[in-house]
Amino acid sequence: MIISTALVTGGSRGIGRGIAIELAKAGYSIALNYVHDERAASECATLCREAAPAGSAAEFETFQADISVAADRERLVTTAFKRFGWIDLLVNNAGIAAPVRRDLLETTEQSFDLLMNTNAKGPFFLTQAVSNFWLSKLDALAPGRPKPRIVTISSISAHAAGVNRGEYCMSKAALSMMTQLFAVRLAPHGINVYEIRPGVVRTDMTRPVAENYDRMIRAGLTPIERWGTPEDVGRAVAAIAEDRLPFSTGEVINVDGGFHIRIL
């Protein structure tokens, strides 16, 4: 029996943890990438084991790597493929917020470079590395094993301007184009690529501005009047992992409570 494997970057907490748990429920083995918090990553691996179907032979392992660093990306790809033999699903989830929210006219180059390196450059070159590995091995793909897929987690900030976090918005907008580029490049090889665009999701990243978002949601920010959860995003990823969208690529899947709808 073939057990599919997902590589989830930024998989220790928040949205990454929600994705990992939902993939575990779907029967996936998971390579959980983290940067600093080894304890949180190990805790997530335990939660995945508990969420996996009874009797599942799926495995869950943690891999430390900073995807903004070329040597770390190379090590992550090499060790994950060596450990599991194959990666069926790449989930580009790792991302950071600006250390300090500043007005657009006061944004620093240091903050801009930090976010672009982690949120855009890292996923781009990780996707490139994984794709090249796939293309070198597709001819030897085991019978019955589906073609691999890519999911990139962006944000409503890819299209909603926030002038006090411009570098974050730009980094997420870059992921939208990245999705389209890889979708076109990889379609001839049967590899589909998707962007999932979460809205206001309750995580450590949004905790500092939680009261503000509470107020905005009560005031009608989204047609579905509640916070999003990591599980909401995870379920969307699981649908792709289960090949529920075989005739779609380059697609944007909004998991935002309807935020993207223009309302008169």
KOLZA-917656 format. One record per residue: residue number from 1; residue in three letters; y, z, x of N, C-alpha, C in turn. Coordinates in steps of 0.2 Angstrom, whole numbers, plus 5000, padded with zeros to 4 digits. Atoms other than C-alpha are relative to their C-alpha. Layout:
BEGIN
<NUM,ALA,<Y,Z,X>,<Y,Z,X>,<Y,Z,X>>,
...
! end
This chain:
BEGIN
<1,MET,<4994,5000,5004>,<5000,5000,5000>,<5006,5000,5004>>,
<2,ILE,<4994,5001,4996>,<5017,4995,5007>,<5005,5005,4997>>,
<3,ILE,<4995,4995,5002>,<5030,5009,5007>,<5006,4997,5003>>,
<4,SER,<4993,5003,4997>,<5048,5002,5009>,<5004,5006,5003>>,
<5,THR,<4996,4996,4997>,<5060,5010,5020>,<5007,4998,5000>>,
<6,ALA,<4993,5001,5000>,<5079,5012,5019>,<5003,5004,5006>>,
<7,LEU,<4996,4997,4995>,<5091,5016,5033>,<5007,5002,4996>>,
<8,VAL,<4994,4998,5004>,<5105,5026,5025>,<5005,5003,5005>>,
<9,THR,<4995,4997,4995>,<5121,5029,5036>,<5004,5006,4996>>,
<10,GLY,<4996,4995,5003>,<5131,5045,5033>,<4995,5003,4995>>,
<11,GLY,<5005,4998,5005>,<5115,5052,5024>,<4999,5007,4999>>,
<12,SER,<5001,4993,5000>,<5117,5070,5026>,<5003,5004,4994>>,
<13,ARG,<4997,4997,5005>,<5129,5075,5013>,<5004,4995,4995>>,
<14,GLY,<4996,5004,5004>,<5139,5069,4998>,<4997,4994,4997>>,
<15,ILE,<5003,5006,5003>,<5136,5051,4992>,<4994,4998,5003>>,
<16,GLY,<5006,5002,4996>,<5124,5048,5006>,<4994,5004,4998>>,
<17,ARG,<5006,4995,5003>,<5113,5063,5000>,<4998,4998,4994>>,
<18,GLY,<5002,5002,5007>,<5114,5057,4982>,<4996,4993,5001>>,
<19,ILE,<5004,5006,4999>,<5108,5040,4988>,<4993,5001,5002>>,
<20,ALA,<5007,4999,4997>,<5094,5046,4999>,<4995,5003,4995>>,
<21,ILE,<5005,4997,5005>,<5087,5057,4985>,<4998,4995,4995>>,
<22,GLU,<5002,5005,5005>,<5087,5043,4972>,<4996,4995,5003>>,
<23,LEU,<5004,5004,4997>,<5079,5032,4984>,<4993,5003,5001>>,
<24,ALA,<5006,4997,4999>,<5066,5045,4988>,<4996,5000,4993>>,
<25,LYS,<5003,5000,5007>,<5063,5046,4969>,<4996,4993,4999>>,
<26,ALA,<5002,5007,5001>,<5060,5027,4969>,<4994,4999,5005>>,
<27,GLY,<5006,5001,4995>,<5046,5030,4983>,<5002,4997,5007>>,
<28,TYR,<4998,5002,4993>,<5056,5025,4998>,<4999,5005,5005>>,
<29,SER,<4999,4996,4994>,<5054,5032,5015>,<5007,4999,5003>>,
<30,ILE,<4993,5001,4998>,<5071,5035,5023>,<5001,5002,5007>>,
<31,ALA,<4997,4998,4993>,<5079,5035,5040>,<5007,5002,4998>>,
<32,LEU,<4993,4997,5002>,<5094,5047,5037>,<5004,5001,5006>>,
<33,ASN,<4995,5000,4994>,<5108,5044,5049>,<5005,5006,4999>>,
<34,TYR,<4994,4995,5000>,<5121,5058,5053>,<5003,5000,5006>>,
<35,VAL,<4996,5000,4993>,<5134,5061,5066>,<5000,5007,5003>>,
<36,HIS,<4999,4993,4997>,<5137,5080,5068>,<4996,5005,4997>>,
<37,ASP,<5003,4995,5003>,<5129,5090,5055>,<4992,5000,4999>>,
<38,GLU,<5007,5001,5000>,<5110,5091,5059>,<4997,5004,4995>>,
<39,ARG,<5003,4995,5005>,<5107,5106,5048>,<5000,4996,4993>>,
<40,ALA,<4999,5003,5006>,<5114,5096,5033>,<4995,4994,4999>>,
<41,ALA,<5005,5005,5001>,<5103,5081,5037>,<4993,5002,4999>>,
<42,SER,<5007,4997,5001>,<5087,5091,5039>,<4999,5003,4993>>,
<43,GLU,<5001,4998,5007>,<5091,5099,5022>,<4999,4994,4995>>,
<44,CYS,<5001,5006,5005>,<5093,5082,5014>,<4993,4997,5001>>,
<45,ALA,<5006,5003,4999>,<5077,5076,5022>,<4995,5005,4995>>,
<46,THR,<5004,4995,5004>,<5069,5092,5013>,<5000,4998,4993>>,
<47,LEU,<4998,5002,5007>,<5077,5087,4997>,<4996,4994,4998>>,
<48,CYS,<5003,5006,5001>,<5070,5070,4998>,<4993,5001,4999>>,
<49,ARG,<5008,4999,5001>,<5052,5076,5001>,<4999,5003,4993>>,
<50,GLU,<5001,4997,5006>,<5054,5087,4986>,<5001,4995,4994>>,
<51,ALA,<4998,5005,5006>,<5061,5072,4975>,<4995,4995,5000>>,
<52,ALA,<5005,5005,4999>,<5047,5060,4981>,<4995,5001,4994>>,
<53,PRO,<5005,4999,5005>,<5034,5056,4968>,<4994,5003,5003>>,
<54,ALA,<5006,4996,4998>,<5018,5067,4968>,<4995,4995,5004>>,
<55,GLY,<5005,5004,4997>,<5006,5061,4981>,<5003,4994,5005>>,
<56,SER,<4996,5006,4996>,<5019,5049,4990>,<4998,5001,5007>>,
<57,ALA,<5000,5000,4993>,<5016,5045,5008>,<5006,4998,5003>>,
<58,ALA,<4994,5001,4997>,<5034,5042,5011>,<5002,5005,5005>>,
<59,GLU,<4998,4996,4995>,<5042,5049,5026>,<5008,5000,5001>>,
<60,PHE,<4992,4999,5000>,<5060,5056,5029>,<5001,5003,5007>>,
<61,GLU,<4998,4998,4994>,<5067,5057,5046>,<5008,5000,5002>>,
<62,THR,<4993,5000,4999>,<5084,5061,5053>,<5002,4996,5007>>,
<63,PHE,<4998,5004,4994>,<5093,5050,5066>,<5008,5001,5002>>,
<64,GLN,<4993,4998,4998>,<5109,5056,5075>,<5003,4993,5003>>,
<65,ALA,<4996,5005,4997>,<5122,5042,5079>,<5006,4999,4996>>,
<66,ASP,<4993,5001,5003>,<5140,5038,5077>,<5001,4992,5000>>,
<67,ILE,<5000,5008,5001>,<5141,5020,5070>,<5006,4997,5003>>,
<68,SER,<4994,5003,4997>,<5158,5018,5077>,<4999,4999,5008>>,
<69,VAL,<5001,5001,4992>,<5151,5018,5095>,<4994,4995,5001>>,
<70,ALA,<5005,5005,5000>,<5141,5003,5100>,<4994,5002,5003>>,
<71,ALA,<5007,4997,4997>,<5128,5012,5111>,<4996,5004,4995>>,
<72,ASP,<5003,4996,5005>,<5125,5024,5096>,<4996,4995,4995>>,
<73,ARG,<5003,5005,5005>,<5122,5009,5084>,<4994,4997,5003>>,
<74,GLU,<5006,5003,4997>,<5110,5001,5096>,<4994,5004,5000>>,
<75,ARG,<5006,4995,5000>,<5100,5017,5098>,<4998,5001,4993>>,
<76,LEU,<5002,4999,5007>,<5100,5019,5079>,<4995,4995,4998>>,
<77,VAL,<5004,5006,5002>,<5093,5002,5076>,<4994,5000,5003>>,
<78,THR,<5007,5000,4996>,<5080,5003,5090>,<4996,5005,4998>>,
<79,THR,<5004,4994,5001>,<5074,5020,5086>,<4997,5000,4992>>,
<80,ALA,<5003,5001,5007>,<5073,5017,5067>,<4995,4995,4999>>,
<81,PHE,<5005,5005,5001>,<5064,5001,5068>,<4994,5002,5004>>,
<82,LYS,<5006,4998,4996>,<5052,5008,5081>,<4996,5006,4996>>,
<83,ARG,<5003,4994,5004>,<5049,5024,5070>,<4996,4997,4994>>,
<84,PHE,<5003,5002,5006>,<5046,5015,5054>,<4997,4992,5000>>,
<85,GLY,<5003,5007,4999>,<5041,4997,5060>,<5004,4995,4996>>,
<86,TRP,<4996,5005,5004>,<5053,4989,5047>,<5005,5004,4996>>,
<87,ILE,<4995,4998,5004>,<5068,4992,5037>,<5001,4995,4994>>,
<88,ASP,<4999,5005,5006>,<5069,4985,5019>,<5006,5000,4997>>,
<89,LEU,<4993,5000,5003>,<5086,4991,5014>,<5004,5004,5005>>,
<90,LEU,<4995,4997,4996>,<5101,4995,5024>,<5006,5002,4995>>,
<91,VAL,<4994,4997,5005>,<5114,5006,5015>,<5005,5002,5005>>,
<92,ASN,<4994,4998,4996>,<5131,5006,5024>,<5004,5005,4996>>,
<93,ASN,<4997,4994,5004>,<5137,5023,5017>,<5005,5004,5005>>,
<94,ALA,<4996,4995,4996>,<5145,5032,5032>,<5007,4998,5000>>,
<95,GLY,<4993,5002,5000>,<5164,5033,5031>,<5004,5007,5000>>,
<96,ILE,<4996,4994,4999>,<5178,5045,5034>,<5007,4999,4996>>,
<97,ALA,<4993,5001,5002>,<5195,5049,5026>,<5005,5001,5006>>,
<98,ALA,<4995,4999,4994>,<5211,5050,5036>,<5001,5008,5001>>,
<99,PRO,<4999,4993,4998>,<5213,5067,5045>,<5006,5003,4996>>,
<100,VAL,<4994,4998,5003>,<5230,5068,5037>,<5003,4995,4996>>,
<101,ARG,<4997,5005,5004>,<5237,5059,5022>,<5007,5000,5001>>,
<102,ARG,<4993,5002,4999>,<5253,5051,5027>,<5003,4994,4996>>,
<103,ASP,<4997,5005,5003>,<5266,5040,5019>,<4999,4994,5004>>,
<104,LEU,<5001,5006,4996>,<5263,5022,5024>,<5004,4998,5005>>,
<105,LEU,<4995,5001,4995>,<5279,5021,5034>,<4999,5005,5006>>,
<106,GLU,<5001,4995,4995>,<5272,5036,5044>,<4993,5000,5003>>,
<107,THR,<5007,5001,4998>,<5254,5030,5047>,<5000,4999,5008>>,
<108,THR,<5001,5001,4993>,<5249,5032,5065>,<4995,4995,5002>>,
<109,GLU,<5005,5004,4997>,<5240,5020,5076>,<4993,5003,5001>>,
<110,GLN,<5006,4997,4999>,<5228,5033,5080>,<4995,5001,4994>>,
<111,SER,<5004,4999,5007>,<5223,5037,5062>,<4997,4993,4998>>,
<112,PHE,<5002,5007,5002>,<5222,5018,5058>,<4994,4998,5004>>,
<113,ASP,<5005,5003,4996>,<5211,5014,5073>,<4993,5005,4998>>,
<114,LEU,<5005,4996,5001>,<5200,5029,5069>,<4996,4998,4993>>,
<115,LEU,<5003,5002,5006>,<5197,5024,5051>,<4997,4993,5000>>,
<116,MET,<5002,5007,4999>,<5195,5005,5055>,<4993,5000,5004>>,
<117,ASN,<5006,5000,4996>,<5182,5009,5068>,<4994,5003,4997>>,
<118,THR,<5005,4997,5003>,<5172,5020,5058>,<4998,4997,4993>>,
<119,ASN,<5001,5002,5007>,<5174,5013,5040>,<4998,4992,5000>>,
<120,ALA,<5001,5007,5001>,<5174,4994,5044>,<4997,4997,5006>>,
<121,LYS,<5003,5003,4994>,<5170,4990,5062>,<4993,5002,5001>>,
<122,GLY,<5006,4998,4999>,<5155,5001,5063>,<4995,4997,4995>>,
<123,PRO,<5004,5004,5004>,<5147,4994,5047>,<4999,4993,5001>>,
<124,PHE,<5001,5008,4998>,<5150,4976,5052>,<4995,4999,5005>>,
<125,PHE,<5004,5002,4994>,<5142,4977,5069>,<4993,5003,4999>>,
<126,LEU,<5006,4998,5002>,<5128,4988,5062>,<4996,4995,4996>>,
<127,THR,<5003,5005,5004>,<5124,4975,5049>,<4998,4994,5004>>,
<128,GLN,<5002,5005,4995>,<5125,4962,5062>,<4994,5001,5004>>,
<129,ALA,<5006,4998,4996>,<5112,4971,5073>,<4994,5000,4996>>,
<130,VAL,<5006,5000,5005>,<5100,4974,5058>,<4998,4993,4998>>,
<131,SER,<5001,5007,5002>,<5102,4956,5052>,<4997,4996,5005>>,
<132,ASN,<5003,5004,4994>,<5098,4949,5069>,<4993,5002,5001>>,
<133,PHE,<5007,4997,4999>,<5083,4960,5070>,<4995,4997,4994>>,
<134,TRP,<5004,5003,5005>,<5077,4954,5053>,<4999,4993,5001>>,
<135,LEU,<5001,5007,4999>,<5080,4936,5056>,<4995,4998,5006>>,
<136,SER,<5005,5001,4995>,<5069,4937,5072>,<4993,5002,4998>>,
<137,LYS,<5006,4998,5002>,<5055,4944,5062>,<4998,4998,4993>>,
<138,LEU,<5002,5002,5007>,<5055,4937,5045>,<4994,4996,4999>>,
<139,ASP,<5006,5004,5000>,<5042,4924,5049>,<4994,5004,5000>>,
<140,ALA,<5006,4996,4999>,<5030,4938,5052>,<5000,5005,4995>>,
<141,LEU,<5000,4995,5006>,<5034,4948,5036>,<4993,5000,4997>>,
<142,ALA,<5006,4999,5003>,<5019,4955,5029>,<4999,4997,4993>>,
<143,PRO,<5001,5002,5007>,<5012,4947,5013>,<5001,5005,4995>>,
<144,GLY,<4998,4995,5006>,<5019,4955,4997>,<5006,5004,5002>>,
<145,ARG,<4994,4996,4999>,<5033,4963,5006>,<5007,4996,4998>>,
<146,PRO,<4994,5004,5002>,<5050,4958,4998>,<5005,4999,5006>>,
<147,LYS,<4995,5001,4995>,<5064,4952,5008>,<5005,5006,5000>>,
<148,PRO,<4996,4994,5000>,<5076,4965,5014>,<5007,4999,4997>>,
<149,ARG,<4993,5000,5004>,<5093,4969,5006>,<5005,5005,5003>>,
<150,ILE,<4994,4996,4997>,<5110,4976,5011>,<5004,5003,4994>>,
<151,VAL,<4995,4997,5005>,<5121,4988,5001>,<5005,5004,5004>>,
<152,THR,<4994,4997,4997>,<5138,4993,5007>,<5004,5004,4995>>,
<153,ILE,<4996,4995,5004>,<5147,5008,4999>,<5007,4999,5002>>,
<154,SER,<4992,5001,4998>,<5166,5004,4998>,<5003,5006,4996>>,
<155,SER,<4996,4995,5004>,<5178,5013,4986>,<5005,4996,4995>>,
<156,ILE,<4995,5003,5004>,<5190,5009,4972>,<5007,4999,5004>>,
<157,SER,<4994,5001,4996>,<5203,5011,4986>,<5000,4993,5003>>,
<158,ALA,<5000,5007,4997>,<5197,4993,4991>,<5005,4996,4996>>,
<159,HIS,<4996,5004,5004>,<5208,4987,4977>,<5006,5004,4996>>,
<160,ALA,<4995,4996,5003>,<5219,5002,4971>,<5004,5003,5006>>,
<161,ALA,<4995,4999,4994>,<5234,5004,4983>,<5002,5008,5000>>,
<162,GLY,<4997,4993,4999>,<5237,5022,4989>,<5004,5000,5006>>,
<163,VAL,<4996,5001,4994>,<5252,5022,5000>,<5000,5006,5004>>,
<164,ASN,<5001,4995,4995>,<5248,5039,5007>,<4994,5000,5004>>,
<165,ARG,<5006,5001,4996>,<5232,5033,5014>,<4998,4993,5001>>,
<166,GLY,<5000,5007,4999>,<5235,5015,5018>,<4994,4998,5005>>,
<167,GLU,<5005,5002,4995>,<5223,5015,5033>,<4993,5000,4996>>,
<168,TYR,<5006,4999,5004>,<5209,5021,5021>,<4999,4994,4996>>,
<169,CYS,<5001,5006,5005>,<5212,5007,5008>,<4999,4994,5004>>,
<170,MET,<5001,5006,4997>,<5213,4994,5021>,<4993,5000,5003>>,
<171,SER,<5007,5000,4997>,<5196,4999,5029>,<4995,4999,4994>>,
<172,LYS,<5004,5001,5005>,<5188,4999,5012>,<5000,4993,4997>>,
<173,ALA,<4999,5007,5002>,<5195,4982,5007>,<4997,4995,5005>>,
<174,ALA,<5003,5004,4995>,<5188,4975,5024>,<4992,5000,4998>>,
<175,LEU,<5008,5000,5002>,<5170,4981,5017>,<4999,4995,4995>>,
<176,SER,<5001,5005,5005>,<5173,4970,5002>,<4999,4993,5003>>,
<177,MET,<5001,5007,4997>,<5175,4954,5013>,<4994,5000,5004>>,
<178,MET,<5006,4999,4996>,<5161,4960,5024>,<4994,4998,4996>>,
<179,THR,<5006,5001,5005>,<5149,4960,5009>,<5000,4992,4999>>,
<180,GLN,<5000,5007,5002>,<5154,4942,5004>,<4998,4996,5006>>,
<181,LEU,<5002,5004,4994>,<5153,4936,5022>,<4992,5000,5001>>,
<182,PHE,<5008,4999,4999>,<5135,4943,5025>,<4996,4997,4994>>,
<183,ALA,<5004,5003,5006>,<5130,4937,5007>,<4999,4993,5001>>,
<184,VAL,<5001,5007,4999>,<5134,4919,5011>,<4996,4998,5006>>,
<185,ARG,<5004,5001,4994>,<5127,4920,5029>,<4992,5001,4999>>,
<186,LEU,<5007,4998,5000>,<5111,4928,5024>,<4996,4997,4994>>,
<187,ALA,<5003,5002,5006>,<5107,4920,5007>,<4995,4994,5002>>,
<188,PRO,<5006,5005,4999>,<5097,4905,5015>,<4994,5003,5002>>,
<189,HIS,<5006,4996,4998>,<5085,4918,5022>,<4998,5005,4995>>,
<190,GLY,<5002,4996,5006>,<5083,4927,5005>,<5002,5007,5000>>,
<191,ILE,<4997,4993,4999>,<5093,4942,5010>,<5006,5001,4996>>,
<192,ASN,<4994,4999,5004>,<5104,4948,4996>,<5004,5006,5002>>,
<193,VAL,<4995,4996,4998>,<5120,4958,4999>,<5004,5003,4995>>,
<194,TYR,<4996,4997,5005>,<5129,4970,4988>,<5005,5005,5002>>,
<195,GLU,<4994,4995,4999>,<5145,4981,4987>,<4999,5004,4994>>,
<196,ILE,<4999,4995,5005>,<5145,4997,4977>,<5006,5003,5001>>,
<197,ARG,<4993,4997,5000>,<5162,5003,4973>,<5001,5006,4996>>,
<198,PRO,<5000,4994,5004>,<5162,5021,4968>,<5008,5002,4999>>,
<199,GLY,<4994,4998,5002>,<5177,5029,4959>,<5001,5007,5003>>,
<200,VAL,<4999,4993,4998>,<5182,5047,4959>,<4994,5004,5000>>,
<201,VAL,<5007,4997,5000>,<5166,5056,4965>,<5001,5007,5003>>,
<202,ARG,<4999,4993,4997>,<5165,5075,4968>,<4996,5001,5006>>,
<203,THR,<5003,4999,4994>,<5161,5077,4986>,<5005,5005,5004>>,
<204,ASP,<4995,4996,4995>,<5168,5087,5001>,<5006,4996,5002>>,
<205,MET,<4995,5004,4999>,<5179,5072,5004>,<5006,5001,4995>>,
<206,THR,<4995,5000,5006>,<5188,5074,4987>,<5002,5007,4999>>,
<207,ARG,<4998,4993,5002>,<5188,5093,4987>,<5007,5002,5001>>,
<208,PRO,<4993,4998,4999>,<5205,5095,4995>,<5005,4998,4994>>,
<209,VAL,<4995,5002,5006>,<5213,5085,4980>,<4997,5000,4994>>,
<210,ALA,<5004,5000,5006>,<5201,5090,4967>,<5005,5002,4994>>,
<211,GLU,<4996,4998,5006>,<5215,5098,4956>,<5004,4994,4998>>,
<212,ASN,<4996,5006,5001>,<5225,5082,4957>,<4996,4995,4995>>,
<213,TYR,<5005,5004,5004>,<5210,5072,4951>,<4998,5003,4993>>,
<214,ASP,<5001,4997,5007>,<5206,5084,4937>,<5005,4999,4995>>,
<215,ARG,<4995,5001,5005>,<5223,5082,4930>,<5001,4992,4998>>,
<216,MET,<5000,5007,5001>,<5222,5063,4932>,<4995,4998,4995>>,
<217,ILE,<5005,5002,5005>,<5206,5062,4923>,<5001,5002,4993>>,
<218,ARG,<4998,4997,5007>,<5212,5073,4909>,<5005,4995,4997>>,
<219,ALA,<4994,5004,5003>,<5227,5061,4907>,<4997,4993,4999>>,
<220,GLY,<5003,5007,5002>,<5215,5046,4905>,<5000,4995,5006>>,
<221,LEU,<5001,5005,4994>,<5213,5039,4923>,<4994,4995,4999>>,
<222,THR,<5006,5005,5001>,<5196,5032,4917>,<4997,5001,4993>>,
<223,PRO,<5003,5000,5007>,<5188,5027,4900>,<4995,5006,5000>>,
<224,ILE,<5005,4994,5001>,<5173,5039,4904>,<5003,5006,5004>>,
<225,GLU,<4996,4995,4997>,<5182,5055,4906>,<4996,5006,5003>>,
<226,ARG,<5003,4995,4995>,<5173,5064,4920>,<5000,4998,5007>>,
<227,TRP,<5001,5001,4993>,<5171,5065,4938>,<4993,4996,5001>>,
<228,GLY,<5006,5003,4998>,<5158,5053,4946>,<4996,5005,5004>>,
<229,THR,<5004,4996,4996>,<5143,5061,4955>,<4996,4996,5005>>,
<230,PRO,<5004,5004,4995>,<5133,5056,4971>,<4994,4997,4996>>,
<231,GLU,<5006,5002,5004>,<5118,5054,4959>,<5002,4993,4996>>,
<232,ASP,<4998,5007,5004>,<5128,5040,4949>,<5000,4995,5005>>,
<233,VAL,<5000,5006,4995>,<5130,5030,4965>,<4993,4999,5002>>,
<234,GLY,<5007,5000,4997>,<5112,5034,4971>,<4996,4996,4995>>,
<235,ARG,<5004,5003,5005>,<5105,5027,4954>,<5002,4992,5001>>,
<236,ALA,<4998,5008,4999>,<5115,5010,4957>,<4997,4998,5006>>,
<237,VAL,<5003,5002,4995>,<5108,5009,4974>,<4992,4999,4999>>,
<238,ALA,<5008,5000,5001>,<5090,5013,4968>,<4999,4993,4996>>,
<239,ALA,<5001,5006,5004>,<5092,4998,4955>,<5000,4994,5005>>,
<240,ILE,<5001,5006,4995>,<5095,4986,4970>,<4994,5001,5004>>,
<241,ALA,<5006,4999,4996>,<5081,4994,4980>,<4994,4998,4996>>,
<242,GLU,<5006,5002,5005>,<5069,4991,4965>,<5001,4993,4998>>,
<243,ASP,<4999,5007,5001>,<5075,4973,4965>,<5001,4998,4993>>,
<244,ARG,<4998,5002,5007>,<5083,4973,4948>,<5005,4995,5000>>,
<245,LEU,<4995,5005,5000>,<5096,4961,4953>,<4999,4994,5005>>,
<246,PRO,<5002,5005,4995>,<5087,4947,4962>,<5004,4993,5000>>,
<247,PHE,<4996,5006,5000>,<5099,4933,4957>,<5007,5001,5001>>,
<248,SER,<4994,4998,4999>,<5114,4942,4962>,<5001,5001,5008>>,
<249,THR,<4999,4999,4993>,<5122,4942,4980>,<5008,5000,5000>>,
<250,GLY,<4992,5000,4999>,<5140,4946,4986>,<5003,5004,4994>>,
<251,GLU,<4998,4997,5007>,<5141,4956,4969>,<5003,5007,5002>>,
<252,VAL,<4997,4993,5000>,<5153,4971,4967>,<4997,5004,4994>>,
<253,ILE,<5002,4995,5005>,<5145,4985,4957>,<5005,5006,4999>>,
<254,ASN,<4996,4994,5001>,<5158,4997,4950>,<4997,5006,4997>>,
<255,VAL,<5003,4993,5003>,<5152,5015,4948>,<5006,5004,5000>>,
<256,ASP,<4994,4997,5000>,<5169,5021,4943>,<5003,5003,4993>>,
<257,GLY,<4998,4997,5007>,<5169,5027,4925>,<5005,4995,4996>>,
<258,GLY,<4996,5005,5003>,<5178,5011,4920>,<5007,4999,5003>>,
<259,PHE,<4993,5000,4997>,<5193,5014,4932>,<5003,4992,5001>>,
<260,HIS,<4998,5007,4998>,<5193,4995,4936>,<5003,4996,4994>>,
<261,ILE,<4998,5003,5006>,<5197,4990,4918>,<5007,5000,4999>>,
<262,ARG,<4993,5000,5001>,<5215,4985,4915>,<5001,5001,4992>>,
<263,ILE,<5000,4998,5007>,<5220,4993,4898>,<5008,4999,4998>>,
<264,LEU,<4994,5000,5003>,<5235,4989,4888>,<5002,5006,4996>>,
! end
